[in-house]
Amino acid sequence: MKKVLIVDDEAAIREGIPYVVDWESLGYQIIASAENGLVGLEMIRKYQPDLVMLDIQMPAKTGLEMVKEAQEEGFHFHSIILSGYSDFEYAKQAIKLGTASYLLKPIDEDELLIILEELSKKVDQEKAEEERYMVLEKLFGKDQTGFESYKYGQLIQSQSARSQGVNHLDHPTEIKVLDFYHQKQYYQLFLANHEIVQQGLKEVGREAVIVTPWMPIKHSLKPLVSVISELKKYRYLYPKGELSYTFLEKQKAKMSFEDDLLEEMLKQFLNINQLLNLWEPYKQNYFYQQKPEEAIKWQALQDLDWLTQHIQSKFSVELIWESKDVQGDIYQTKSITELINLMKKEIEKIQLDVSNQLNSQDIISEMKHYTQENYQKDLSLKIIGERFNYNSAYLGKKFRKETGKTYLAYLEEIRMEKAKDILLHSNFMVYEIAEMVGYSNVDYFYKKFKNHFHLSPNEFRKN
C-alpha cells in the first residue's frame, strides 16, 4: 500500500479527504494528517510517505516551503496541491518542485480518482525501476549484499524476454519475479523463502536458456551470477534449449565412455568406413566427460597431434600437418558438432596425403629420371610438384631425406656433369653450353661451374 499524508490547516479537509474516495481499493493508505507545514515536515520525516496532499497557504510554514525543505533533506514523494486559489503562480511553483497535480477546493471526486490512478502507475513504475537497479547492482555491480526478506533465489538467463514457460511455477503466489535486461541478455530473478523443488520449465523450444538451482541469497546474489558463468561453458556441448546442472546430470546418465578410441582410429585409419563409424562415440565421450569449451578444444588439438605422430610412425611417412595450422579454426568453432566436422576434414586430408605417399613410393626415382631427361628446362621444386601432383614442400623434405641432398643441389650436379661432357667433346662456345644445360645467364653459369670444378669453363677445356 502507498502511504498518504494529509497536510491542511482546515480540519474539515483533513477529516473529509479519507471519505472522498475508496483509498484502499486504489492501493493507498492514509497514515497521518497535519495542521500546518511545520508539523507536516515532521510527519514526512517520521513516516516517509509516498504521497502528500497539502494546502499552500498555512500558518507556521507554507505547503511549498514544506515540500522544498523535505526534498532538500533527501525525501522523495509525490504531492497534490489543494488550494482555494486558482493562482497560476502557485501552480508554476508546484510544477518546479515536481508536484504531481494541482487541485482546487472543493475536491472533485472524479478528478481525484484520475490523478490517483495515474499517480499509482507512476509510483509503481518508479519503484520497479529502483528495484531493478538495486538487483542489477547486487548481481553485476559492486553491491555485495543479498536480500534480507528472501532466503532463496533462482536466476534464469535467456536470449529473449520472458521465454515461454520460464515463468511456469507451481506456487506463483509465494514467489517474487523480477525481469530485467543486462548486456544483451534477458534475466528473470525468482525470490522465495523456501526452495521450490517442484518448479520446472516448460518446453522452451530451440531458445538457449540457462537456469541456476535455488540458492541461498540472504548474504549475496553474486553466487547466482557465478553459476550462470559456469554453466555457459557447457553451451558448447548444448547450443540450444535449457542448460542447468540438473539437465547436465540427466544427459550424462544417458551417455557412456569408450576407452582407446584413438588407438582404434589409428588401427582403422585407412579403412574409411570403419573410421567414420568411430567419430560418433568419440563425440559422445565429450558429452560424458562434460568438459567446458576451452578444455574440449585443447583436447581435440592434442588428439590430432597424437594421431599424426603415430600415423607417421606406423606408415613410415612424413606429414606436413601441424596443429598450429588448424588451431585458429578449432578455437573459432561454436559447438561440438562444428569441432567434430572440422576434425573429420583434417583427418581426411591426412588420409589422402598418406594414401598418395603409400601409392607413390618411387616418386624420388621418378623425380631423378625426369630431371635427367629435362635438366635443360626451367626446373624447380614447385614445377616438379605440379608435374607429379605433390606438395612441393613435402617433395623437398622427402628428396633430402632419401638422397641426403636438396633437389636444387641434385639438379646442379646433373647440369654440371652435362656441361663438362659437352666442353670435352665439342667446340660449342661457353654461352651456348650454358643455354644447353639450362642456364640463361652465362655469368651465373660461370660462377656455378667454377664453384663445382674449381676451374672456369675455358680453363677446364684447356686442361
FITI-625957 format. One line per field, with one value per residue (C-alpha): residue number from 1; x, y, z. Coordinates in nm, 3 decimals. Example, Ala and Ser with C-alpha at 12.3 -4.5 7.8 and 13.67 -1.06 7.14 Angstrom:
FITI-625957
n = (1;2) .
X = (1.230;1.367) .
Y = (-0.450;-0.106) .
Z = (0.780;0.714) .
END
This chain:
FITI-625957
n = (1;2;3;4;5;6;7;8;9;10;11;12;13;14;15;16;17;18;19;20;21;22;23;24;25;26;27;28;29;30;31;32;33;34;35;36;37;38;39;40;41;42;43;44;45;46;47;48;49;50;51;52;53;54;55;56;57;58;59;60;61;62;63;64;65;66;67;68;69;70;71;72;73;74;75;76;77;78;79;80;81;82;83;84;85;86;87;88;89;90;91;92;93;94;95;96;97;98;99;100;101;102;103;104;105;106;107;108;109;110;111;112;113;114;115;116;117;118;119;120;121;122;123;124;125;126;127;128;129;130;131;132;133;134;135;136;137;138;139;140;141;142;143;144;145;146;147;148;149;150;151;152;153;154;155;156;157;158;159;160;161;162;163;164;165;166;167;168;169;170;171;172;173;174;175;176;177;178;179;180;181;182;183;184;185;186;187;188;189;190;191;192;193;194;195;196;197;198;199;200;201;202;203;204;205;206;207;208;209;210;211;212;213;214;215;216;217;218;219;220;221;222;223;224;225;226;227;228;229;230;231;232;233;234;235;236;237;238;239;240;241;242;243;244;245;246;247;248;249;250;251;252;253;254;255;256;257;258;259;260;261;262;263;264;265;266;267;268;269;270;271;272;273;274;275;276;277;278;279;280;281;282;283;284;285;286;287;288;289;290;291;292;293;294;295;296;297;298;299;300;301;302;303;304;305;306;307;308;309;310;311;312;313;314;315;316;317;318;319;320;321;322;323;324;325;326;327;328;329;330;331;332;333;334;335;336;337;338;339;340;341;342;343;344;345;346;347;348;349;350;351;352;353;354;355;356;357;358;359;360;361;362;363;364;365;366;367;368;369;370;371;372;373;374;375;376;377;378;379;380;381;382;383;384;385;386;387;388;389;390;391;392;393;394;395;396;397;398;399;400;401;402;403;404;405;406;407;408;409;410;411;412;413;414;415;416;417;418;419;420;421;422;423;424;425;426;427;428;429;430;431;432;433;434;435;436;437;438;439;440;441;442;443;444;445;446;447;448;449;450;451;452;453;454;455;456;457;458;459;460;461;462;463) .
X = (0.000;0.121;0.134;-0.061;-0.007;-0.268;-0.140;-0.408;-0.495;-0.867;-0.989;-1.284;-1.045;-0.824;-1.125;-1.316;-1.050;-1.044;-1.409;-1.383;-1.266;-1.205;-0.834;-0.756;-0.911;-0.676;-0.375;-0.338;-0.347;-0.384;-0.130;-0.145;-0.251;-0.100;-0.248;0.045;0.369;0.589;0.409;0.379;0.758;0.795;0.541;0.732;1.049;0.870;0.651;0.829;0.502;0.462;0.203;0.147;-0.179;-0.118;-0.261;-0.044;-0.137;-0.087;0.045;0.400;0.517;0.351;0.294;0.550;0.813;0.746;0.789;1.105;1.270;1.171;1.321;1.641;1.665;1.650;1.287;1.120;0.743;0.464;0.236;-0.105;-0.161;-0.502;-0.593;-0.888;-0.698;-0.670;-0.344;-0.123;0.190;0.131;0.082;0.413;0.599;0.438;0.547;0.910;0.903;0.789;0.436;0.207;-0.110;-0.284;-0.647;-0.889;-1.112;-1.370;-1.216;-1.379;-1.403;-1.371;-1.073;-0.900;-0.963;-0.797;-0.497;-0.457;-0.476;-0.216;0.000;-0.029;0.105;0.388;0.482;0.474;0.698;0.944;0.957;1.002;1.284;1.452;1.415;1.555;1.856;1.912;1.902;2.144;2.387;2.355;2.406;2.654;2.762;2.960;2.680;2.784;2.469;2.173;1.802;1.703;1.339;1.408;1.608;1.642;1.683;1.699;1.834;1.742;1.923;1.771;1.813;1.465;1.222;1.006;1.086;0.786;0.749;1.021;0.765;0.581;0.570;0.363;0.343;0.348;0.189;0.478;0.743;0.852;0.970;1.188;1.256;1.548;1.793;2.172;2.449;2.227;2.076;1.736;1.714;1.446;1.520;1.292;1.281;1.123;1.152;1.185;1.324;1.057;1.152;0.854;0.946;1.027;1.049;0.802;0.932;1.133;1.168;1.508;1.597;1.904;1.806;2.042;1.890;2.061;1.946;1.770;2.046;2.068;2.076;2.048;2.412;2.484;2.344;2.688;2.687;2.390;2.591;2.890;2.672;2.541;2.902;2.998;2.704;2.779;3.096;2.880;2.679;2.944;2.806;2.439;2.390;2.009;1.744;1.766;2.103;2.120;2.307;2.003;1.995;2.368;2.329;2.040;2.237;2.545;2.333;2.234;2.594;2.875;3.251;3.458;3.829;4.110;3.923;4.236;4.415;4.116;4.120;4.487;4.415;4.129;4.297;4.296;3.958;3.737;3.401;3.525;3.690;3.368;3.186;3.429;3.352;3.016;3.149;3.442;3.188;2.983;3.291;3.292;2.925;3.003;3.305;3.115;3.430;3.395;3.453;3.822;3.912;3.735;3.919;4.254;4.185;4.089;4.423;4.611;4.423;4.502;4.869;4.876;4.718;4.954;5.264;5.156;5.041;5.387;5.549;5.311;5.310;5.669;5.550;5.628;5.329;5.336;5.031;5.094;4.849;4.933;4.790;4.443;4.447;4.278;3.997;3.936;3.913;3.663;3.413;3.087;2.976;3.098;2.934;3.138;3.451;3.395;3.324;3.647;3.844;3.694;3.809;4.160;4.186;4.053;4.333;4.587;4.433;4.473;4.831;4.922;4.748;4.938;5.265;5.196;5.087;5.389;5.691;5.905;5.840;6.209;6.321;6.068;6.196;6.554;6.459;6.254;6.539;6.796;6.572;6.473;6.773;6.792;6.445;6.347;6.309;6.223;6.052;5.732;5.739;5.821;5.539;5.289;5.423;5.370;5.073;5.256;5.311;5.650;5.748;5.673;5.878;6.168;6.174;6.135;6.404;6.656;6.569;6.628;6.925;7.099;7.094;6.847;6.674;6.844;7.184;7.099;6.980;7.304;7.513;7.329;7.379;7.747;7.817;7.639;7.831;8.159;8.080;7.993;8.309;8.524;8.360;8.252;8.359;8.046;8.102;8.060;7.744;7.594;7.677;7.521;7.191;7.214;7.228;6.956;7.131;7.000;7.258;7.613;7.775;7.569;7.678;8.047;8.003;7.833;8.086;8.385;8.233;8.178;8.509;8.731;8.814;8.643;8.486;8.771;9.039;8.871;8.863;9.234;9.345) .
Y = (0.000;0.350;0.576;0.905;1.213;1.496;1.847;2.120;2.383;2.319;2.038;1.973;1.897;1.670;1.479;1.472;1.358;0.996;0.964;1.123;0.800;0.436;0.473;0.108;-0.022;0.214;0.086;0.378;0.406;0.735;0.714;1.060;1.424;1.758;2.105;2.306;2.279;2.265;1.963;1.819;1.825;1.626;1.373;1.339;1.266;1.014;0.823;0.884;0.886;0.809;1.083;1.413;1.606;1.963;2.313;2.604;2.878;2.750;2.902;2.839;2.704;2.704;2.385;2.474;2.558;2.223;2.032;2.219;2.157;1.790;1.745;1.918;1.669;1.385;1.270;1.161;1.163;1.279;1.561;1.704;2.073;2.161;2.529;2.760;2.999;2.944;3.136;3.028;3.143;2.877;2.617;2.712;2.685;2.346;2.223;2.332;2.127;1.820;1.824;1.571;1.782;2.100;2.067;2.342;2.310;2.172;1.849;1.689;1.313;1.207;1.433;1.299;0.940;1.006;1.169;0.885;0.615;0.788;0.854;0.493;0.374;0.623;0.525;0.155;0.218;0.418;0.153;-0.119;0.081;0.136;-0.232;-0.332;-0.105;-0.243;-0.602;-0.521;-0.377;-0.683;-0.921;-0.741;-0.429;-0.351;-0.427;-0.747;-0.775;-1.007;-0.988;-0.980;-1.052;-1.361;-1.676;-1.835;-1.718;-1.864;-1.682;-1.753;-1.607;-1.615;-1.452;-1.300;-1.151;-1.393;-1.716;-1.940;-2.149;-1.978;-1.829;-2.158;-2.222;-2.447;-2.182;-1.844;-1.652;-1.745;-1.616;-1.270;-1.247;-0.965;-0.916;-0.713;-0.675;-0.662;-0.674;-0.803;-1.078;-1.109;-1.228;-1.339;-1.349;-1.563;-1.488;-1.709;-1.805;-2.175;-2.379;-2.456;-2.813;-2.864;-2.576;-2.664;-2.511;-2.590;-2.672;-2.368;-2.464;-2.403;-2.098;-2.106;-2.073;-2.105;-2.191;-2.187;-2.407;-2.246;-2.094;-1.905;-1.531;-1.370;-1.259;-1.210;-1.260;-1.297;-1.681;-1.686;-1.499;-1.727;-2.032;-1.872;-1.808;-2.167;-2.316;-2.102;-2.304;-2.605;-2.421;-2.550;-2.901;-2.794;-2.486;-2.489;-2.537;-2.544;-2.562;-2.639;-2.869;-3.095;-3.112;-3.193;-3.474;-3.625;-3.606;-3.768;-4.054;-4.132;-4.147;-4.399;-4.366;-4.571;-4.620;-4.648;-4.473;-4.304;-4.639;-4.777;-4.474;-4.538;-4.905;-4.824;-4.516;-4.629;-4.804;-4.505;-4.659;-4.804;-4.474;-4.284;-4.508;-4.408;-4.035;-4.067;-4.248;-4.004;-3.718;-3.897;-3.919;-3.539;-3.540;-3.797;-3.609;-3.276;-3.071;-2.694;-2.539;-2.448;-2.792;-2.964;-2.758;-2.818;-3.194;-3.202;-3.045;-3.297;-3.587;-3.467;-3.427;-3.778;-3.927;-3.755;-3.857;-4.221;-4.224;-4.110;-4.379;-4.657;-4.591;-4.457;-4.135;-3.770;-3.540;-3.165;-3.127;-2.923;-2.839;-2.469;-2.456;-2.564;-2.424;-2.097;-2.279;-2.508;-2.221;-2.042;-2.329;-2.254;-2.606;-2.962;-3.054;-2.790;-2.918;-3.282;-3.184;-2.986;-3.277;-3.512;-3.283;-3.263;-3.640;-3.680;-3.453;-3.663;-3.983;-3.850;-3.747;-4.087;-4.274;-4.072;-4.143;-4.514;-4.536;-4.342;-4.485;-4.446;-4.074;-3.989;-4.222;-4.057;-3.711;-3.814;-3.964;-3.659;-3.427;-3.624;-3.603;-3.236;-3.069;-2.811;-2.678;-2.434;-2.668;-2.611;-2.799;-2.607;-2.714;-3.073;-3.073;-2.957;-3.216;-3.505;-3.356;-3.332;-3.063;-2.903;-2.873;-3.241;-3.340;-3.127;-3.293;-3.642;-3.591;-3.468;-3.748;-4.019;-3.868;-3.662;-3.351;-3.086;-3.112;-2.795;-2.941;-3.258;-3.053;-2.853;-3.174;-3.307;-2.981;-2.954;-3.309;-3.242;-2.915;-3.094;-3.360;-3.100;-2.898;-3.207;-3.339;-3.033;-2.691;-2.506;-2.165;-2.135;-1.924;-2.189;-2.465;-2.262;-2.246;-2.615;-2.719;-2.485;-2.155;-1.844;-1.623;-1.707;-1.523;-1.730;-2.044;-1.939;-1.892;-2.229;-2.415;-2.266;-2.344;-2.703;-2.781;-2.505;-2.401;-2.175;-2.346;-2.226;-2.337;-2.675;-2.718;-2.622;-2.858) .
Z = (0.000;-0.079;0.226;0.218;0.439;0.452;0.544;0.565;0.821;0.769;0.993;0.762;0.477;0.689;0.819;0.489;0.246;0.379;0.269;-0.077;-0.245;-0.154;-0.088;-0.009;-0.329;-0.515;-0.326;-0.083;0.297;0.484;0.764;0.926;0.894;0.998;1.051;0.906;0.712;1.019;1.166;0.815;0.775;1.098;0.970;0.642;0.837;1.056;0.803;0.469;0.271;-0.099;-0.146;0.036;-0.014;0.102;0.119;0.009;0.249;0.606;0.930;1.057;0.718;0.375;0.183;-0.083;0.181;0.348;0.020;-0.072;0.268;0.266;-0.081;0.026;0.314;0.063;0.098;-0.223;-0.260;-0.489;-0.389;-0.475;-0.412;-0.262;-0.277;-0.281;-0.505;-0.878;-0.879;-1.170;-0.987;-0.722;-0.992;-1.157;-0.826;-0.762;-1.104;-1.035;-0.717;-0.910;-0.770;-0.932;-0.961;-0.857;-0.736;-0.641;-0.338;-0.311;-0.438;-0.740;-0.672;-1.037;-1.093;-0.782;-0.893;-1.228;-1.060;-0.809;-1.075;-1.291;-0.989;-0.877;-1.211;-1.196;-0.841;-0.932;-1.233;-1.025;-0.756;-1.015;-1.175;-0.838;-0.754;-1.094;-1.049;-0.700;-0.828;-1.112;-0.860;-0.638;-0.929;-1.156;-0.967;-0.655;-0.410;-0.227;-0.014;-0.056;0.033;0.397;0.314;0.099;0.174;-0.170;-0.527;-0.874;-1.181;-1.543;-1.843;-2.191;-2.530;-2.539;-2.290;-2.088;-2.265;-2.299;-1.986;-1.786;-1.551;-1.500;-1.125;-0.902;-0.631;-0.813;-0.525;-0.294;-0.533;-0.643;-1.005;-1.134;-1.506;-1.635;-1.925;-1.894;-2.156;-2.438;-2.222;-2.054;-1.696;-1.452;-1.083;-0.867;-0.493;-0.227;0.136;0.060;-0.227;-0.485;-0.557;-0.787;-1.012;-1.370;-1.713;-1.983;-2.329;-2.434;-2.798;-2.955;-2.748;-2.525;-2.158;-1.862;-1.522;-1.183;-0.894;-0.596;-0.383;-0.051;-0.123;0.220;0.219;-0.154;-0.505;-0.665;-0.647;-0.886;-1.150;-1.091;-1.163;-1.485;-1.595;-1.511;-1.697;-2.004;-2.054;-2.140;-2.406;-2.650;-2.592;-2.586;-2.809;-2.777;-2.509;-2.130;-1.960;-1.588;-1.351;-1.338;-1.718;-1.734;-1.483;-1.680;-2.005;-1.853;-1.721;-2.082;-2.205;-2.179;-2.221;-2.465;-2.397;-2.653;-2.933;-3.062;-3.087;-3.278;-3.510;-3.579;-3.646;-3.889;-4.034;-4.396;-4.364;-4.443;-4.350;-4.021;-3.930;-3.998;-3.751;-3.475;-3.482;-3.309;-2.998;-2.998;-2.983;-2.715;-2.493;-2.469;-2.366;-2.100;-1.966;-1.982;-2.013;-2.063;-2.405;-2.371;-2.235;-2.526;-2.788;-2.619;-2.603;-2.972;-3.067;-2.850;-3.010;-3.364;-3.269;-3.122;-3.433;-3.679;-3.485;-3.467;-3.832;-3.944;-3.736;-3.837;-4.212;-4.242;-4.399;-4.338;-4.287;-4.327;-4.098;-3.781;-3.504;-3.520;-3.873;-3.755;-3.402;-3.503;-3.685;-3.388;-3.140;-3.364;-3.365;-3.185;-3.097;-3.054;-3.386;-3.570;-3.399;-3.496;-3.857;-3.866;-3.721;-3.981;-4.263;-4.122;-4.091;-4.447;-4.570;-4.382;-4.523;-4.876;-4.810;-4.664;-4.946;-5.207;-5.033;-4.998;-5.361;-5.483;-5.302;-5.619;-5.651;-5.584;-5.864;-6.092;-5.993;-6.071;-6.405;-6.504;-6.402;-6.604;-6.912;-6.870;-6.700;-6.979;-6.892;-6.618;-6.319;-5.952;-5.669;-5.743;-6.109;-6.011;-5.753;-6.015;-6.261;-6.018;-5.828;-5.494;-5.238;-5.317;-4.951;-4.898;-5.206;-5.088;-4.745;-4.890;-5.154;-4.897;-4.656;-4.919;-5.109;-4.844;-5.061;-5.172;-5.507;-5.635;-5.542;-5.736;-6.037;-6.032;-6.029;-6.334;-6.523;-6.432;-6.547;-6.877;-6.922;-6.851;-7.112;-7.376;-7.304;-7.351;-7.667;-7.866;-7.988;-7.863;-7.710;-7.334;-7.360;-7.591;-7.346;-7.063;-7.252;-7.345;-6.976;-6.852;-6.763;-6.939;-6.763;-6.873;-6.581;-6.336;-6.526;-6.497;-6.120;-6.067;-6.287;-6.107;-5.764;-5.874;-6.055;-5.909;-6.267;-6.518;-6.825;-7.052;-6.804;-6.774;-7.153;-7.189;-6.916) .
END
